[in-house]
Amino acid sequence: MIKLTGMNGKELILNEEKIEKIERVPETVITFINGNKYIVEEDVDEVINKIVEFKRKICNGTFK
């Protein structure tokens, strides 16, 4: 799960395993495999970095 910020400024906790695509249009839109879409304040690269960081923590057993 990754923490992002919705366009209303509220924190979102999203399941990165259910993401189908991430688009920059110009805001960042995350589409899930069920069709739900979320617009977030973070840019595409930052979302990708958060996903990679989370996966790295899981693989290394350092997730807390």
PDBQT receptor file of N, H, CA, C and O in Angstrom, charges set to zero:
ATOM      1  N   MET A   1       0.841  -1.173   0.000  1.00  0.00    +0.000 N 
ATOM      2  CA  MET A   1       0.000   0.000   0.000  1.00  0.00    +0.000 C 
ATOM      3  C   MET A   1       0.892   1.244   0.000  1.00  0.00    +0.000 C 
ATOM      4  O   MET A   1       1.925   1.284   0.667  1.00  0.00    +0.000 OA
ATOM      5  N   ILE A   2       0.477   2.242  -0.750  1.00  0.00    +0.000 N 
ATOM      6  H   ILE A   2      -0.363   2.210  -1.292  1.00  0.00    +0.000 HD
ATOM      7  CA  ILE A   2       1.255   3.475  -0.819  1.00  0.00    +0.000 C 
ATOM      8  C   ILE A   2       0.382   4.656  -0.386  1.00  0.00    +0.000 C 
ATOM      9  O   ILE A   2      -0.831   4.658  -0.593  1.00  0.00    +0.000 OA
ATOM     10  N   LYS A   3       1.027   5.663   0.221  1.00  0.00    +0.000 N 
ATOM     11  H   LYS A   3       2.013   5.662   0.389  1.00  0.00    +0.000 HD
ATOM     12  CA  LYS A   3       0.341   6.868   0.663  1.00  0.00    +0.000 C 
ATOM     13  C   LYS A   3       0.519   7.946  -0.394  1.00  0.00    +0.000 C 
ATOM     14  O   LYS A   3       1.637   8.262  -0.802  1.00  0.00    +0.000 OA
ATOM     15  N   LEU A   4      -0.608   8.506  -0.832  1.00  0.00    +0.000 N 
ATOM     16  H   LEU A   4      -1.517   8.249  -0.501  1.00  0.00    +0.000 HD
ATOM     17  CA  LEU A   4      -0.594   9.602  -1.795  1.00  0.00    +0.000 C 
ATOM     18  C   LEU A   4      -1.540  10.685  -1.295  1.00  0.00    +0.000 C 
ATOM     19  O   LEU A   4      -2.217  10.507  -0.283  1.00  0.00    +0.000 OA
ATOM     20  N   THR A   5      -1.584  11.804  -2.005  1.00  0.00    +0.000 N 
ATOM     21  H   THR A   5      -1.034  11.949  -2.827  1.00  0.00    +0.000 HD
ATOM     22  CA  THR A   5      -2.434  12.924  -1.614  1.00  0.00    +0.000 C 
ATOM     23  C   THR A   5      -3.462  13.179  -2.706  1.00  0.00    +0.000 C 
ATOM     24  O   THR A   5      -3.108  13.415  -3.861  1.00  0.00    +0.000 OA
ATOM     25  N   GLY A   6      -4.731  13.130  -2.337  1.00  0.00    +0.000 N 
ATOM     26  H   GLY A   6      -5.019  12.939  -1.398  1.00  0.00    +0.000 HD
ATOM     27  CA  GLY A   6      -5.797  13.444  -3.280  1.00  0.00    +0.000 C 
ATOM     28  C   GLY A   6      -5.807  14.931  -3.589  1.00  0.00    +0.000 C 
ATOM     29  O   GLY A   6      -5.162  15.721  -2.899  1.00  0.00    +0.000 OA
ATOM     30  N   MET A   7      -6.530  15.304  -4.612  1.00  0.00    +0.000 N 
ATOM     31  H   MET A   7      -7.054  14.663  -5.172  1.00  0.00    +0.000 HD
ATOM     32  CA  MET A   7      -6.585  16.709  -5.014  1.00  0.00    +0.000 C 
ATOM     33  C   MET A   7      -7.264  17.588  -3.964  1.00  0.00    +0.000 C 
ATOM     34  O   MET A   7      -7.132  18.811  -4.001  1.00  0.00    +0.000 OA
ATOM     35  N   ASN A   8      -7.988  16.971  -3.030  1.00  0.00    +0.000 N 
ATOM     36  H   ASN A   8      -8.095  15.977  -3.001  1.00  0.00    +0.000 HD
ATOM     37  CA  ASN A   8      -8.612  17.724  -1.943  1.00  0.00    +0.000 C 
ATOM     38  C   ASN A   8      -7.674  17.888  -0.749  1.00  0.00    +0.000 C 
ATOM     39  O   ASN A   8      -8.056  18.443   0.282  1.00  0.00    +0.000 OA
ATOM     40  N   GLY A   9      -6.423  17.393  -0.901  1.00  0.00    +0.000 N 
ATOM     41  H   GLY A   9      -6.112  16.942  -1.738  1.00  0.00    +0.000 HD
ATOM     42  CA  GLY A   9      -5.431  17.523   0.159  1.00  0.00    +0.000 C 
ATOM     43  C   GLY A   9      -5.462  16.403   1.183  1.00  0.00    +0.000 C 
ATOM     44  O   GLY A   9      -4.627  16.370   2.087  1.00  0.00    +0.000 OA
ATOM     45  N   LYS A  10      -6.409  15.487   1.056  1.00  0.00    +0.000 N 
ATOM     46  H   LYS A  10      -7.088  15.514   0.322  1.00  0.00    +0.000 HD
ATOM     47  CA  LYS A  10      -6.519  14.384   2.014  1.00  0.00    +0.000 C 
ATOM     48  C   LYS A  10      -5.645  13.215   1.584  1.00  0.00    +0.000 C 
ATOM     49  O   LYS A  10      -5.438  12.964   0.397  1.00  0.00    +0.000 OA
ATOM     50  N   GLU A  11      -5.138  12.505   2.598  1.00  0.00    +0.000 N 
ATOM     51  H   GLU A  11      -5.306  12.709   3.562  1.00  0.00    +0.000 HD
ATOM     52  CA  GLU A  11      -4.269  11.358   2.353  1.00  0.00    +0.000 C 
ATOM     53  C   GLU A  11      -5.077  10.177   1.813  1.00  0.00    +0.000 C 
ATOM     54  O   GLU A  11      -6.168   9.874   2.296  1.00  0.00    +0.000 OA
ATOM     55  N   LEU A  12      -4.516   9.526   0.807  1.00  0.00    +0.000 N 
ATOM     56  H   LEU A  12      -3.630   9.772   0.414  1.00  0.00    +0.000 HD
ATOM     57  CA  LEU A  12      -5.094   8.305   0.245  1.00  0.00    +0.000 C 
ATOM     58  C   LEU A  12      -4.109   7.171   0.463  1.00  0.00    +0.000 C 
ATOM     59  O   LEU A  12      -2.903   7.352   0.295  1.00  0.00    +0.000 OA
ATOM     60  N   ILE A  13      -4.609   6.011   0.833  1.00  0.00    +0.000 N 
ATOM     61  H   ILE A  13      -5.589   5.864   0.970  1.00  0.00    +0.000 HD
ATOM     62  CA  ILE A  13      -3.791   4.807   0.933  1.00  0.00    +0.000 C 
ATOM     63  C   ILE A  13      -4.297   3.879  -0.162  1.00  0.00    +0.000 C 
ATOM     64  O   ILE A  13      -5.436   3.415  -0.117  1.00  0.00    +0.000 OA
ATOM     65  N   LEU A  14      -3.441   3.613  -1.147  1.00  0.00    +0.000 N 
ATOM     66  H   LEU A  14      -2.516   3.990  -1.183  1.00  0.00    +0.000 HD
ATOM     67  CA  LEU A  14      -3.861   2.838  -2.313  1.00  0.00    +0.000 C 
ATOM     68  C   LEU A  14      -3.083   1.540  -2.430  1.00  0.00    +0.000 C 
ATOM     69  O   LEU A  14      -1.905   1.472  -2.078  1.00  0.00    +0.000 OA
ATOM     70  N   ASN A  15      -3.758   0.510  -2.930  1.00  0.00    +0.000 N 
ATOM     71  H   ASN A  15      -4.714   0.565  -3.215  1.00  0.00    +0.000 HD
ATOM     72  CA  ASN A  15      -3.143  -0.792  -3.144  1.00  0.00    +0.000 C 
ATOM     73  C   ASN A  15      -2.429  -0.775  -4.495  1.00  0.00    +0.000 C 
ATOM     74  O   ASN A  15      -3.064  -0.812  -5.549  1.00  0.00    +0.000 OA
ATOM     75  N   GLU A  16      -1.118  -0.720  -4.445  1.00  0.00    +0.000 N 
ATOM     76  H   GLU A  16      -0.602  -0.691  -3.589  1.00  0.00    +0.000 HD
ATOM     77  CA  GLU A  16      -0.318  -0.597  -5.672  1.00  0.00    +0.000 C 
ATOM     78  C   GLU A  16      -0.428  -1.822  -6.577  1.00  0.00    +0.000 C 
ATOM     79  O   GLU A  16      -0.144  -1.732  -7.771  1.00  0.00    +0.000 OA
ATOM     80  N   GLU A  17      -0.832  -2.953  -6.030  1.00  0.00    +0.000 N 
ATOM     81  H   GLU A  17      -1.063  -3.026  -5.060  1.00  0.00    +0.000 HD
ATOM     82  CA  GLU A  17      -0.937  -4.173  -6.841  1.00  0.00    +0.000 C 
ATOM     83  C   GLU A  17      -2.157  -4.150  -7.751  1.00  0.00    +0.000 C 
ATOM     84  O   GLU A  17      -2.234  -4.947  -8.687  1.00  0.00    +0.000 OA
ATOM     85  N   LYS A  18      -3.101  -3.269  -7.506  1.00  0.00    +0.000 N 
ATOM     86  H   LYS A  18      -3.038  -2.622  -6.746  1.00  0.00    +0.000 HD
ATOM     87  CA  LYS A  18      -4.332  -3.195  -8.295  1.00  0.00    +0.000 C 
ATOM     88  C   LYS A  18      -4.299  -2.083  -9.347  1.00  0.00    +0.000 C 
ATOM     89  O   LYS A  18      -5.287  -1.855 -10.044  1.00  0.00    +0.000 OA
ATOM     90  N   ILE A  19      -3.152  -1.388  -9.460  1.00  0.00    +0.000 N 
ATOM     91  H   ILE A  19      -2.349  -1.574  -8.893  1.00  0.00    +0.000 HD
ATOM     92  CA  ILE A  19      -3.038  -0.302 -10.442  1.00  0.00    +0.000 C 
ATOM     93  C   ILE A  19      -2.875  -0.878 -11.840  1.00  0.00    +0.000 C 
ATOM     94  O   ILE A  19      -2.016  -1.726 -12.081  1.00  0.00    +0.000 OA
ATOM     95  N   GLU A  20      -3.706  -0.408 -12.751  1.00  0.00    +0.000 N 
ATOM     96  H   GLU A  20      -4.404   0.281 -12.555  1.00  0.00    +0.000 HD
ATOM     97  CA  GLU A  20      -3.595  -0.801 -14.155  1.00  0.00    +0.000 C 
ATOM     98  C   GLU A  20      -2.707   0.172 -14.918  1.00  0.00    +0.000 C 
ATOM     99  O   GLU A  20      -1.844  -0.244 -15.691  1.00  0.00    +0.000 OA
ATOM    100  N   LYS A  21      -2.919   1.479 -14.698  1.00  0.00    +0.000 N 
ATOM    101  H   LYS A  21      -3.619   1.817 -14.069  1.00  0.00    +0.000 HD
ATOM    102  CA  LYS A  21      -2.089   2.472 -15.397  1.00  0.00    +0.000 C 
ATOM    103  C   LYS A  21      -2.054   3.778 -14.620  1.00  0.00    +0.000 C 
ATOM    104  O   LYS A  21      -2.923   4.074 -13.800  1.00  0.00    +0.000 OA
ATOM    105  N   ILE A  22      -1.001   4.553 -14.917  1.00  0.00    +0.000 N 
ATOM    106  H   ILE A  22      -0.295   4.313 -15.583  1.00  0.00    +0.000 HD
ATOM    107  CA  ILE A  22      -0.809   5.878 -14.336  1.00  0.00    +0.000 C 
ATOM    108  C   ILE A  22      -0.614   6.831 -15.504  1.00  0.00    +0.000 C 
ATOM    109  O   ILE A  22       0.243   6.610 -16.360  1.00  0.00    +0.000 OA
ATOM    110  N   GLU A  23      -1.415   7.896 -15.535  1.00  0.00    +0.000 N 
ATOM    111  H   GLU A  23      -2.111   8.076 -14.840  1.00  0.00    +0.000 HD
ATOM    112  CA  GLU A  23      -1.351   8.852 -16.645  1.00  0.00    +0.000 C 
ATOM    113  C   GLU A  23      -1.075  10.262 -16.138  1.00  0.00    +0.000 C 
ATOM    114  O   GLU A  23      -1.437  10.618 -15.017  1.00  0.00    +0.000 OA
ATOM    115  N   ARG A  24      -0.433  11.051 -16.978  1.00  0.00    +0.000 N 
ATOM    116  H   ARG A  24      -0.138  10.762 -17.889  1.00  0.00    +0.000 HD
ATOM    117  CA  ARG A  24      -0.206  12.472 -16.712  1.00  0.00    +0.000 C 
ATOM    118  C   ARG A  24      -1.036  13.231 -17.736  1.00  0.00    +0.000 C 
ATOM    119  O   ARG A  24      -0.702  13.233 -18.920  1.00  0.00    +0.000 OA
ATOM    120  N   VAL A  25      -2.136  13.890 -17.288  1.00  0.00    +0.000 N 
ATOM    121  H   VAL A  25      -2.407  13.889 -16.325  1.00  0.00    +0.000 HD
ATOM    122  CA  VAL A  25      -3.076  14.490 -18.257  1.00  0.00    +0.000 C 
ATOM    123  C   VAL A  25      -3.635  15.866 -17.891  1.00  0.00    +0.000 C 
ATOM    124  O   VAL A  25      -4.847  15.943 -18.093  1.00  0.00    +0.000 OA
ATOM    125  N   PRO A  26      -3.092  16.914 -17.430  1.00  0.00    +0.000 N 
ATOM    126  CA  PRO A  26      -1.756  17.093 -16.905  1.00  0.00    +0.000 C 
ATOM    127  C   PRO A  26      -1.616  16.628 -15.460  1.00  0.00    +0.000 C 
ATOM    128  O   PRO A  26      -0.498  16.399 -14.999  1.00  0.00    +0.000 OA
ATOM    129  N   GLU A  27      -2.748  16.481 -14.720  1.00  0.00    +0.000 N 
ATOM    130  H   GLU A  27      -3.656  16.667 -15.094  1.00  0.00    +0.000 HD
ATOM    131  CA  GLU A  27      -2.613  15.947 -13.370  1.00  0.00    +0.000 C 
ATOM    132  C   GLU A  27      -2.375  14.439 -13.449  1.00  0.00    +0.000 C 
ATOM    133  O   GLU A  27      -2.538  13.836 -14.509  1.00  0.00    +0.000 OA
ATOM    134  N   THR A  28      -1.995  13.841 -12.338  1.00  0.00    +0.000 N 
ATOM    135  H   THR A  28      -1.862  14.331 -11.477  1.00  0.00    +0.000 HD
ATOM    136  CA  THR A  28      -1.707  12.410 -12.325  1.00  0.00    +0.000 C 
ATOM    137  C   THR A  28      -3.000  11.651 -12.037  1.00  0.00    +0.000 C 
ATOM    138  O   THR A  28      -3.635  11.855 -11.003  1.00  0.00    +0.000 OA
ATOM    139  N   VAL A  29      -3.379  10.771 -12.970  1.00  0.00    +0.000 N 
ATOM    140  H   VAL A  29      -2.862  10.605 -13.810  1.00  0.00    +0.000 HD
ATOM    141  CA  VAL A  29      -4.585   9.957 -12.830  1.00  0.00    +0.000 C 
ATOM    142  C   VAL A  29      -4.150   8.501 -12.716  1.00  0.00    +0.000 C 
ATOM    143  O   VAL A  29      -3.437   7.983 -13.576  1.00  0.00    +0.000 OA
ATOM    144  N   ILE A  30      -4.590   7.851 -11.643  1.00  0.00    +0.000 N 
ATOM    145  H   ILE A  30      -5.169   8.272 -10.945  1.00  0.00    +0.000 HD
ATOM    146  CA  ILE A  30      -4.279   6.438 -11.428  1.00  0.00    +0.000 C 
ATOM    147  C   ILE A  30      -5.553   5.649 -11.689  1.00  0.00    +0.000 C 
ATOM    148  O   ILE A  30      -6.586   5.902 -11.069  1.00  0.00    +0.000 OA
ATOM    149  N   THR A  31      -5.475   4.686 -12.616  1.00  0.00    +0.000 N 
ATOM    150  H   THR A  31      -4.636   4.481 -13.119  1.00  0.00    +0.000 HD
ATOM    151  CA  THR A  31      -6.611   3.832 -12.943  1.00  0.00    +0.000 C 
ATOM    152  C   THR A  31      -6.345   2.440 -12.407  1.00  0.00    +0.000 C 
ATOM    153  O   THR A  31      -5.280   1.863 -12.625  1.00  0.00    +0.000 OA
ATOM    154  N   PHE A  32      -7.338   1.912 -11.698  1.00  0.00    +0.000 N 
ATOM    155  H   PHE A  32      -8.203   2.381 -11.520  1.00  0.00    +0.000 HD
ATOM    156  CA  PHE A  32      -7.222   0.573 -11.127  1.00  0.00    +0.000 C 
ATOM    157  C   PHE A  32      -7.864  -0.457 -12.046  1.00  0.00    +0.000 C 
ATOM    158  O   PHE A  32      -8.637  -0.106 -12.938  1.00  0.00    +0.000 OA
ATOM    159  N   ILE A  33      -7.547  -1.719 -11.828  1.00  0.00    +0.000 N 
ATOM    160  H   ILE A  33      -6.920  -2.005 -11.103  1.00  0.00    +0.000 HD
ATOM    161  CA  ILE A  33      -8.036  -2.781 -12.706  1.00  0.00    +0.000 C 
ATOM    162  C   ILE A  33      -9.562  -2.897 -12.681  1.00  0.00    +0.000 C 
ATOM    163  O   ILE A  33     -10.143  -3.463 -13.607  1.00  0.00    +0.000 OA
ATOM    164  N   ASN A  34     -10.222  -2.376 -11.644  1.00  0.00    +0.000 N 
ATOM    165  H   ASN A  34      -9.750  -1.916 -10.892  1.00  0.00    +0.000 HD
ATOM    166  CA  ASN A  34     -11.684  -2.400 -11.588  1.00  0.00    +0.000 C 
ATOM    167  C   ASN A  34     -12.309  -1.172 -12.256  1.00  0.00    +0.000 C 
ATOM    168  O   ASN A  34     -13.531  -1.031 -12.270  1.00  0.00    +0.000 OA
ATOM    169  N   GLY A  35     -11.473  -0.279 -12.811  1.00  0.00    +0.000 N 
ATOM    170  H   GLY A  35     -10.479  -0.394 -12.799  1.00  0.00    +0.000 HD
ATOM    171  CA  GLY A  35     -11.963   0.912 -13.502  1.00  0.00    +0.000 C 
ATOM    172  C   GLY A  35     -12.004   2.166 -12.649  1.00  0.00    +0.000 C 
ATOM    173  O   GLY A  35     -12.165   3.260 -13.189  1.00  0.00    +0.000 OA
ATOM    174  N   ASN A  36     -11.864   2.044 -11.326  1.00  0.00    +0.000 N 
ATOM    175  H   ASN A  36     -11.733   1.155 -10.887  1.00  0.00    +0.000 HD
ATOM    176  CA  ASN A  36     -11.842   3.229 -10.458  1.00  0.00    +0.000 C 
ATOM    177  C   ASN A  36     -10.630   4.088 -10.797  1.00  0.00    +0.000 C 
ATOM    178  O   ASN A  36      -9.548   3.585 -11.100  1.00  0.00    +0.000 OA
ATOM    179  N   LYS A  37     -10.848   5.415 -10.737  1.00  0.00    +0.000 N 
ATOM    180  H   LYS A  37     -11.727   5.824 -10.491  1.00  0.00    +0.000 HD
ATOM    181  CA  LYS A  37      -9.770   6.358 -11.025  1.00  0.00    +0.000 C 
ATOM    182  C   LYS A  37      -9.601   7.316  -9.858  1.00  0.00    +0.000 C 
ATOM    183  O   LYS A  37     -10.571   7.737  -9.228  1.00  0.00    +0.000 OA
ATOM    184  N   TYR A  38      -8.343   7.649  -9.586  1.00  0.00    +0.000 N 
ATOM    185  H   TYR A  38      -7.555   7.306 -10.098  1.00  0.00    +0.000 HD
ATOM    186  CA  TYR A  38      -8.008   8.611  -8.545  1.00  0.00    +0.000 C 
ATOM    187  C   TYR A  38      -7.070   9.644  -9.141  1.00  0.00    +0.000 C 
ATOM    188  O   TYR A  38      -6.128   9.304  -9.856  1.00  0.00    +0.000 OA
ATOM    189  N   ILE A  39      -7.338  10.918  -8.840  1.00  0.00    +0.000 N 
ATOM    190  H   ILE A  39      -8.103  11.194  -8.260  1.00  0.00    +0.000 HD
ATOM    191  CA  ILE A  39      -6.456  12.007  -9.239  1.00  0.00    +0.000 C 
ATOM    192  C   ILE A  39      -5.657  12.376  -7.996  1.00  0.00    +0.000 C 
ATOM    193  O   ILE A  39      -6.226  12.625  -6.933  1.00  0.00    +0.000 OA
ATOM    194  N   VAL A  40      -4.334  12.410  -8.138  1.00  0.00    +0.000 N 
ATOM    195  H   VAL A  40      -3.872  12.208  -9.002  1.00  0.00    +0.000 HD
ATOM    196  CA  VAL A  40      -3.468  12.688  -6.995  1.00  0.00    +0.000 C 
ATOM    197  C   VAL A  40      -2.548  13.870  -7.282  1.00  0.00    +0.000 C 
ATOM    198  O   VAL A  40      -2.298  14.221  -8.435  1.00  0.00    +0.000 OA
ATOM    199  N   GLU A  41      -2.052  14.474  -6.204  1.00  0.00    +0.000 N 
ATOM    200  H   GLU A  41      -2.256  14.189  -5.267  1.00  0.00    +0.000 HD
ATOM    201  CA  GLU A  41      -1.161  15.630  -6.325  1.00  0.00    +0.000 C 
ATOM    202  C   GLU A  41       0.244  15.245  -6.781  1.00  0.00    +0.000 C 
ATOM    203  O   GLU A  41       0.903  16.025  -7.468  1.00  0.00    +0.000 OA
ATOM    204  N   GLU A  42       0.710  14.049  -6.408  1.00  0.00    +0.000 N 
ATOM    205  H   GLU A  42       0.174  13.416  -5.850  1.00  0.00    +0.000 HD
ATOM    206  CA  GLU A  42       2.060  13.620  -6.764  1.00  0.00    +0.000 C 
ATOM    207  C   GLU A  42       2.167  13.415  -8.272  1.00  0.00    +0.000 C 
ATOM    208  O   GLU A  42       1.201  13.031  -8.932  1.00  0.00    +0.000 OA
ATOM    209  N   ASP A  43       3.375  13.682  -8.810  1.00  0.00    +0.000 N 
ATOM    210  H   ASP A  43       4.159  13.993  -8.274  1.00  0.00    +0.000 HD
ATOM    211  CA  ASP A  43       3.564  13.448 -10.240  1.00  0.00    +0.000 C 
ATOM    212  C   ASP A  43       3.822  11.954 -10.494  1.00  0.00    +0.000 C 
ATOM    213  O   ASP A  43       4.059  11.185  -9.562  1.00  0.00    +0.000 OA
ATOM    214  N   VAL A  44       3.771  11.569 -11.754  1.00  0.00    +0.000 N 
ATOM    215  H   VAL A  44       3.579  12.193 -12.511  1.00  0.00    +0.000 HD
ATOM    216  CA  VAL A  44       3.894  10.161 -12.144  1.00  0.00    +0.000 C 
ATOM    217  C   VAL A  44       5.175   9.539 -11.598  1.00  0.00    +0.000 C 
ATOM    218  O   VAL A  44       5.140   8.438 -11.047  1.00  0.00    +0.000 OA
ATOM    219  N   ASP A  45       6.302  10.228 -11.745  1.00  0.00    +0.000 N 
ATOM    220  H   ASP A  45       6.331  11.121 -12.192  1.00  0.00    +0.000 HD
ATOM    221  CA  ASP A  45       7.575   9.680 -11.277  1.00  0.00    +0.000 C 
ATOM    222  C   ASP A  45       7.574   9.451  -9.773  1.00  0.00    +0.000 C 
ATOM    223  O   ASP A  45       8.131   8.463  -9.295  1.00  0.00    +0.000 OA
ATOM    224  N   GLU A  46       6.953  10.356  -9.024  1.00  0.00    +0.000 N 
ATOM    225  H   GLU A  46       6.501  11.159  -9.413  1.00  0.00    +0.000 HD
ATOM    226  CA  GLU A  46       6.892  10.207  -7.572  1.00  0.00    +0.000 C 
ATOM    227  C   GLU A  46       6.032   8.996  -7.185  1.00  0.00    +0.000 C 
ATOM    228  O   GLU A  46       6.368   8.273  -6.247  1.00  0.00    +0.000 OA
ATOM    229  N   VAL A  47       4.934   8.777  -7.897  1.00  0.00    +0.000 N 
ATOM    230  H   VAL A  47       4.661   9.364  -8.659  1.00  0.00    +0.000 HD
ATOM    231  CA  VAL A  47       4.092   7.608  -7.628  1.00  0.00    +0.000 C 
ATOM    232  C   VAL A  47       4.882   6.333  -7.902  1.00  0.00    +0.000 C 
ATOM    233  O   VAL A  47       4.854   5.394  -7.106  1.00  0.00    +0.000 OA
ATOM    234  N   ILE A  48       5.578   6.303  -9.019  1.00  0.00    +0.000 N 
ATOM    235  H   ILE A  48       5.601   7.065  -9.666  1.00  0.00    +0.000 HD
ATOM    236  CA  ILE A  48       6.387   5.125  -9.358  1.00  0.00    +0.000 C 
ATOM    237  C   ILE A  48       7.457   4.895  -8.293  1.00  0.00    +0.000 C 
ATOM    238  O   ILE A  48       7.675   3.758  -7.875  1.00  0.00    +0.000 OA
ATOM    239  N   ASN A  49       8.122   5.951  -7.852  1.00  0.00    +0.000 N 
ATOM    240  H   ASN A  49       7.945   6.875  -8.191  1.00  0.00    +0.000 HD
ATOM    241  CA  ASN A  49       9.140   5.818  -6.807  1.00  0.00    +0.000 C 
ATOM    242  C   ASN A  49       8.555   5.269  -5.508  1.00  0.00    +0.000 C 
ATOM    243  O   ASN A  49       9.196   4.459  -4.838  1.00  0.00    +0.000 OA
ATOM    244  N   LYS A  50       7.354   5.698  -5.145  1.00  0.00    +0.000 N 
ATOM    245  H   LYS A  50       6.833   6.356  -5.689  1.00  0.00    +0.000 HD
ATOM    246  CA  LYS A  50       6.718   5.182  -3.940  1.00  0.00    +0.000 C 
ATOM    247  C   LYS A  50       6.398   3.691  -4.076  1.00  0.00    +0.000 C 
ATOM    248  O   LYS A  50       6.536   2.933  -3.116  1.00  0.00    +0.000 OA
ATOM    249  N   ILE A  51       5.974   3.281  -5.256  1.00  0.00    +0.000 N 
ATOM    250  H   ILE A  51       5.862   3.896  -6.036  1.00  0.00    +0.000 HD
ATOM    251  CA  ILE A  51       5.691   1.866  -5.493  1.00  0.00    +0.000 C 
ATOM    252  C   ILE A  51       6.972   1.051  -5.386  1.00  0.00    +0.000 C 
ATOM    253  O   ILE A  51       6.998   0.014  -4.722  1.00  0.00    +0.000 OA
ATOM    254  N   VAL A  52       8.031   1.514  -6.035  1.00  0.00    +0.000 N 
ATOM    255  H   VAL A  52       8.010   2.355  -6.574  1.00  0.00    +0.000 HD
ATOM    256  CA  VAL A  52       9.318   0.807  -5.998  1.00  0.00    +0.000 C 
ATOM    257  C   VAL A  52       9.840   0.731  -4.563  1.00  0.00    +0.000 C 
ATOM    258  O   VAL A  52      10.315  -0.319  -4.130  1.00  0.00    +0.000 OA
ATOM    259  N   GLU A  53       9.755   1.837  -3.827  1.00  0.00    +0.000 N 
ATOM    260  H   GLU A  53       9.369   2.690  -4.179  1.00  0.00    +0.000 HD
ATOM    261  CA  GLU A  53      10.224   1.867  -2.442  1.00  0.00    +0.000 C 
ATOM    262  C   GLU A  53       9.441   0.865  -1.588  1.00  0.00    +0.000 C 
ATOM    263  O   GLU A  53      10.029   0.140  -0.787  1.00  0.00    +0.000 OA
ATOM    264  N   PHE A  54       8.130   0.825  -1.757  1.00  0.00    +0.000 N 
ATOM    265  H   PHE A  54       7.652   1.415  -2.408  1.00  0.00    +0.000 HD
ATOM    266  CA  PHE A  54       7.305  -0.105  -0.989  1.00  0.00    +0.000 C 
ATOM    267  C   PHE A  54       7.676  -1.557  -1.321  1.00  0.00    +0.000 C 
ATOM    268  O   PHE A  54       7.843  -2.377  -0.418  1.00  0.00    +0.000 OA
ATOM    269  N   LYS A  55       7.802  -1.871  -2.608  1.00  0.00    +0.000 N 
ATOM    270  H   LYS A  55       7.666  -1.205  -3.341  1.00  0.00    +0.000 HD
ATOM    271  CA  LYS A  55       8.158  -3.238  -3.023  1.00  0.00    +0.000 C 
ATOM    272  C   LYS A  55       9.535  -3.626  -2.493  1.00  0.00    +0.000 C 
ATOM    273  O   LYS A  55       9.747  -4.767  -2.084  1.00  0.00    +0.000 OA
ATOM    274  N   ARG A  56      10.463  -2.682  -2.502  1.00  0.00    +0.000 N 
ATOM    275  H   ARG A  56      10.291  -1.755  -2.835  1.00  0.00    +0.000 HD
ATOM    276  CA  ARG A  56      11.808  -2.942  -1.995  1.00  0.00    +0.000 C 
ATOM    277  C   ARG A  56      11.769  -3.290  -0.501  1.00  0.00    +0.000 C 
ATOM    278  O   ARG A  56      12.456  -4.206  -0.051  1.00  0.00    +0.000 OA
ATOM    279  N   LYS A  57      10.956  -2.547   0.258  1.00  0.00    +0.000 N 
ATOM    280  H   LYS A  57      10.397  -1.802  -0.108  1.00  0.00    +0.000 HD
ATOM    281  CA  LYS A  57      10.808  -2.817   1.685  1.00  0.00    +0.000 C 
ATOM    282  C   LYS A  57      10.230  -4.211   1.920  1.00  0.00    +0.000 C 
ATOM    283  O   LYS A  57      10.670  -4.927   2.820  1.00  0.00    +0.000 OA
ATOM    284  N   ILE A  58       9.254  -4.589   1.119  1.00  0.00    +0.000 N 
ATOM    285  H   ILE A  58       8.896  -4.008   0.389  1.00  0.00    +0.000 HD
ATOM    286  CA  ILE A  58       8.644  -5.919   1.259  1.00  0.00    +0.000 C 
ATOM    287  C   ILE A  58       9.674  -7.006   0.956  1.00  0.00    +0.000 C 
ATOM    288  O   ILE A  58       9.791  -7.976   1.704  1.00  0.00    +0.000 OA
ATOM    289  N   CYS A  59      10.413  -6.847  -0.128  1.00  0.00    +0.000 N 
ATOM    290  H   CYS A  59      10.318  -6.058  -0.735  1.00  0.00    +0.000 HD
ATOM    291  CA  CYS A  59      11.403  -7.848  -0.542  1.00  0.00    +0.000 C 
ATOM    292  C   CYS A  59      12.542  -7.980   0.463  1.00  0.00    +0.000 C 
ATOM    293  O   CYS A  59      13.067  -9.073   0.675  1.00  0.00    +0.000 OA
ATOM    294  N   ASN A  60      12.919  -6.866   1.076  1.00  0.00    +0.000 N 
ATOM    295  H   ASN A  60      12.493  -5.978   0.903  1.00  0.00    +0.000 HD
ATOM    296  CA  ASN A  60      14.020  -6.878   2.045  1.00  0.00    +0.000 C 
ATOM    297  C   ASN A  60      13.563  -7.233   3.454  1.00  0.00    +0.000 C 
ATOM    298  O   ASN A  60      14.390  -7.390   4.352  1.00  0.00    +0.000 OA
ATOM    299  N   GLY A  61      12.264  -7.362   3.651  1.00  0.00    +0.000 N 
ATOM    300  H   GLY A  61      11.592  -7.235   2.921  1.00  0.00    +0.000 HD
ATOM    301  CA  GLY A  61      11.743  -7.675   4.973  1.00  0.00    +0.000 C 
ATOM    302  C   GLY A  61      11.854  -6.530   5.959  1.00  0.00    +0.000 C 
ATOM    303  O   GLY A  61      11.844  -6.757   7.169  1.00  0.00    +0.000 OA
ATOM    304  N   THR A  62      11.961  -5.292   5.463  1.00  0.00    +0.000 N 
ATOM    305  H   THR A  62      11.969  -5.108   4.480  1.00  0.00    +0.000 HD
ATOM    306  CA  THR A  62      12.098  -4.139   6.359  1.00  0.00    +0.000 C 
ATOM    307  C   THR A  62      10.817  -3.346   6.492  1.00  0.00    +0.000 C 
ATOM    308  O   THR A  62      10.824  -2.265   7.081  1.00  0.00    +0.000 OA
ATOM    309  N   PHE A  63       9.707  -3.858   5.955  1.00  0.00    +0.000 N 
ATOM    310  H   PHE A  63       9.702  -4.736   5.477  1.00  0.00    +0.000 HD
ATOM    311  CA  PHE A  63       8.439  -3.130   6.037  1.00  0.00    +0.000 C 
ATOM    312  C   PHE A  63       7.915  -3.146   7.463  1.00  0.00    +0.000 C 
ATOM    313  O   PHE A  63       7.834  -4.198   8.097  1.00  0.00    +0.000 OA
ATOM    314  N   LYS A  64       7.556  -1.953   7.964  1.00  0.00    +0.000 N 
ATOM    315  H   LYS A  64       7.621  -1.098   7.448  1.00  0.00    +0.000 HD
ATOM    316  CA  LYS A  64       7.014  -1.833   9.317  1.00  0.00    +0.000 C 
ATOM    317  C   LYS A  64       5.769  -1.003   9.295  1.00  0.00    +0.000 C 
ATOM    318  O   LYS A  64       5.156  -0.782  10.340  1.00  0.00    +0.000 OA
TER     319      LYS A  64
